Amino acid sequence: MVFVVCIVVIVKERERGLDATNIIAGMIAIVFNPIIPIYLHDKTWWIVIDLLTAIVFGFQTYRYYNESLNR
């Protein structure tokens, strides 16, 4: 699911021309891709990656919500 959401964010942000968000979403999509999984045998790293991903998604949600209120 994370992979799909990242692809949607990349497509949506590409229309707006924002590059930093595309790069971050692309990196998250690579880490969470279902085709060639990345195995980190240390659970601590996955916890950090999951928290950072949640922060990025929270920021994106907050930004989209504020933009929808301002329209």
VMD Tcl script that draws the C-alpha trace (Angstrom):
set ca {
  {0.00 0.00 0.00}
  {2.84 2.39 0.80}
  {4.28 1.81 -2.68}
  {0.95 2.64 -4.35}
  {0.48 5.81 -2.29}
  {3.99 6.95 -3.18}
  {3.30 6.44 -6.88}
  {0.08 8.49 -6.55}
  {2.00 11.27 -4.77}
  {4.67 11.26 -7.47}
  {2.07 11.56 -10.24}
  {0.12 14.26 -8.41}
  {3.21 16.29 -7.53}
  {4.64 15.94 -11.04}
  {1.67 17.91 -12.35}
  {2.60 20.70 -9.92}
  {6.30 20.54 -10.68}
  {7.57 20.04 -7.12}
  {10.83 18.11 -7.25}
  {11.75 17.53 -3.57}
  {8.49 15.74 -2.84}
  {8.95 13.52 -5.89}
  {12.45 12.54 -4.77}
  {11.32 11.69 -1.24}
  {8.29 9.74 -2.46}
  {10.49 7.95 -4.99}
  {12.94 6.87 -2.28}
  {10.09 5.61 -0.11}
  {8.62 3.74 -3.09}
  {11.96 2.04 -3.71}
  {12.24 0.92 -0.09}
  {8.66 -0.39 0.05}
  {8.43 -1.82 -3.47}
  {6.77 -5.26 -3.72}
  {8.71 -6.40 -6.81}
  {12.28 -6.39 -5.45}
  {11.97 -6.27 -1.66}
  {14.74 -4.79 0.45}
  {15.66 -6.93 3.43}
  {17.05 -5.19 6.48}
  {17.66 -7.84 9.06}
  {17.86 -5.31 11.88}
  {14.38 -4.39 13.06}
  {15.62 -1.08 14.47}
  {16.22 0.30 10.97}
  {12.70 -0.66 9.87}
  {11.23 1.17 12.87}
  {13.15 4.31 11.90}
  {12.13 3.99 8.24}
  {8.48 3.42 9.20}
  {8.45 6.48 11.47}
  {10.06 8.70 8.83}
  {7.57 7.45 6.25}
  {4.68 8.20 8.61}
  {6.01 11.72 9.15}
  {6.30 12.31 5.39}
  {2.77 11.00 4.78}
  {1.44 13.11 7.65}
  {3.08 16.21 6.20}
  {1.64 15.47 2.75}
  {-1.83 14.90 4.20}
  {-1.63 18.16 6.16}
  {-0.49 20.05 3.07}
  {-3.23 18.62 0.84}
  {-5.84 19.34 3.51}
  {-4.74 22.98 3.87}
  {-4.73 23.44 0.10}
  {-8.26 22.05 -0.16}
  {-9.45 24.50 2.51}
  {-7.90 27.46 0.69}
  {-9.64 26.74 -2.60}
}
mol new
graphics top color blue
foreach p $ca { graphics top sphere $p radius 0.5 }
foreach p [lrange $ca 0 end-1] q [lrange $ca 1 end] { graphics top cylinder $p $q radius 0.2 }
display resetview
